[in-house]
């Protein structure tokens, strides 16, 4: 398997994990939807932003 393939799988797994964590958070539904859209549209940057500032993170 190529390096790009492995990297792609890791990004996919991170995105799925982030979406599951967002969906299970106690945030309002509108905020959840916006975070999920962000992660879907910007897979790498979206996960990083979610990890740093997403729902369920301490302020």
Secondary structure, 3 states (H helix, E strand, C coil): CCHHHHHHHHHHHHHHHHHHHHHCCCCCHHHHHHHHHHHHHCHHHHHHHHHHHCCCCCC
